Amino acid sequence: MDTELINHAFNEAKPYACWSCGAHISARDNYCSRCGKGQGSFVDWYYKHLGILILIFGAGPFALYFVWRSPVLSRNAKWIYTAVVAMFTWYVGRVFYNVWTFFHNILGAMPLQ
């Protein structure tokens, strides 16, 4: 019976493909039988909007990897998240630079030795 379901999935006019590995899957599958990745609403949390926002604050520019691999986000959303990550990274870098120059000026450019 399982073979009939699998063959039916391959013989459909437009078979579904896993977003991660590209294997043919049935429209009813929640997970890919080849790679185990979730499909549709069963995608991992770090590929969804809230997960991306958490990763931006936790991992900074490294969150872009998950942004561009996400099957949930549209192309426009990916570009918007990229711009947000770039601005956030610039802002955090600017704050660290200001802190560095503040302490550098307070310490009077003392030598490290």
Protein Blocks (a to p, Z undefined) as FASTA:
>chain_A
ZZmmmmmmmmpmbdcddfklopacdfklmbdfklopaehjlpcfklmmklmmmmmmmnom
mlmmmmmmpmkbcfklmmmmmmmmmmmmmmmmmmmmmmmmmmmmmnoopafZZ
